[in-house]
Every structure is written in C-alpha cells, then in structure tokens.
Amino acid sequence: MEFDMDPQRRNLLGMVALGLATGPLAMSSATAQPAASSSTAHAEASAGRGAHTAFAPLKTVRAGSLDVGYAEAGPADGPVVLLLHGWPYDIHAYVDVAPRLAAAGYRVLVPYLRGYGTTRFISGKTARNGQQAAFAVDAMDFLDALKVETAILGGFDWGARTVNIMAALWPQRFKGMVSVSGYLIGSQEQNRKPLPPKAELQWWYQYYFATARGEVGYRQYTRDFARQIWTQASPKWAFDDATFDRSAAALDNPDHVAIAIDNYRWRLGLALGEARYNDIEARLATFPSIHVPTITMEGDANGAPHPEPAAYAKKFTGKYQFRLITGGIGHNLPQEAPQPFAQAIIDVAQL
C-alpha cells in the first residue's frame, strides 16, 4: 500500500501519519522480544504461511446497503472473530489465520469490504462512497445482520482503521481488538496539514488518484497497480503469482475502482462524503481513545507509511500490548505471519 520509511521519515510523520494512513519496542504492558537470528525469526514468523489457499464456499448476507460476501469458519456457537482486510488486498489475507482460530473454537467471519469480491450494493443509486465511516457502518450492519452481539476484532490497512473506529464508537460490542500499525483513525481536517517533502513523497498514489488520469490509470492497470503496491509494502515477501492472483480477483468487483478512488479523494478533502455520516466523522475528528483491550502489531519490514508505536500508544486507554513481528514481515501481516496474528487474536481477550 505504501512506501518504506527510514526512522527519520517515521519520526517526521509522527502523529500526522495517523490521519493519513492506514527496533523491538514495548508499550504499556508489552514485553520486549528476545533477540533471534534472522533465519530463526523468519521461520517462526512465517510458520504456516501458504498452508491454505481457499476458504469453504462463501456465503452472502443482506446487511445495510450491501449484499455482503463473506467467508466463515469454525463452530457456529463459538466466540466470534471479525477480520477485515485492506487495499489492495482481500479476504485471503486471512486464509491461514482463519483455520487456526477455527481449530481453537472461534467462529471466524471474514467479509469482503464494499467494492471487493462478491460484495455488491443492493441499489445502483447508492453512492459508491469510500469514506472511513462508511466501512465502519457496513461492518456494524454485517454483525447485526448475523445477530452477532459481541466479537473480537482484527484488521490491517483499511481494515485496521475500520476496527479502530468500531472499537472507539461502540466499545460495548467488542471483547478485544488486534490492529496492525496501531491507531489509524483519521480526519479530513488533519489531512489538510502539509507534511515536509520527504514525507509527502510516500503518498504519491493518493495524489495520483486525485487526478482524472489517476482514475483512468487505476481502472486500466488495476492488477499491475496492486502488484506494485504489494511489492513496495512488503519488500521481503516473495509471494508467488498464484497467491497474488487469488486476491487480485477481488479487485474485479464492478465498484472497486470507484470505491478506491473515492476513499483517497475523501482523505484529501476532494470528496465530500455523505451527510448521513457527518455525526460519526465529527466524533472521529476528535481522535477518540480506545478502551477495548488491544494488541497492536507491526512487521519489521513494513514498507508502507505507518506511525511509530510511541506516537499512538496513549490512544489505547484499556489493557494494551504492542508486538513487533520480526523476520522480514511486511504490511500484510496476517498473511505473511499468520501464526503470530492468530495468537494475538486468542490472547487479546485474556489481557
């Protein structure tokens, strides 16, 4: 999704990166990781990666303005885990996580976001809106449609931002949250503030998408663009063509380009969003704290712009841990390091 940043650039972004985005460090109740050789760390982090290539046949449920396509695994009466993907990824980010959680007795739900895979808008008249509040309302509608009262949340990229919003605004519904790259709630006002040039460079694709040329280019070269982002965001992940193609198929959704373009234009204040989300966005613009028990995670080779853990640790006012996953793990942490991510889901409710 985004570029690599050296420590100087990360410090440059600071808290500003929280609004724009999606060494071992312990925050709050976290414990430092012991040193390990690079080969050992890589083997441990990537254990089980690629062991699964598909989910059971997908399901569909009508939820809010969408017919949501989703994968489900595990016992129907197990504690629910909701896992949300990001851009330009899809539900296969969790293809090795879900079986682990199912085996541990969890009911795992992995929906396609609006504009991805088998998820479709019910009406052709509904705005193809990509603002952050829309995804959060979609996810709440999805849980309500399945009559899920409480759940554990997990996400990365757009999915991390969405679970952050859900945990901040409806904490009574959630037992815990695992968020890759920490606190990612943003606001249009925050995003109007310019960054120094080196930091702005990281957001090239947002400015590209702000142009008519960028929209046409993304529509024409969607898969090429996605592969470029995958490679830059996870520079040490040697994913094969089959792995990429399984996820890239989700980008063939007829609304995908419109949603992706609107998402990034909204962040820059170039798309207004919908009035029905104004109250939610106003609350999010205050950058609310999150009291739900939380584990935040980061890969040691995340090539996407992301805030330093110290920049967001105080936003988590409940029980909290930070975990750095070493071994060349990039932006798509659940797919690159399924075992540590699944373990964090299991652990977070026990904090």
Secondary structure, 3 states (H helix, E strand, C coil): CCCCCCHHHHHHHCCHHHHHCCCCCCCCCCCCCCCCCHHHHHHHHCCCCCCCCCCCCCEEEEECCEEEEEEEECCCCCCEEEEECCCCCCHHHHCCHHHHHHHCCCEEEEECCCCCCCCEECCCCCCCCCCHHHHHHHHHHHHHHCCCCCEEEEECCHHHHHHHHHHHHCHHHEEEEEEECCCCCCCHHHHCCCCCHHHHHHHHHHHHHCCHHHHHHHHHCHHHHHHHHHHHHCCCCCCCHHHHHHHHHHHHCCCHHHHHHHHHHHHCCCCCCCHHHHHHHHHHCCCCCECCCEEEEEECCCCCCCCCHHHHHHHECCCEEEEEECCCCCCCHHHHCHHHHHHHHHHHCCC
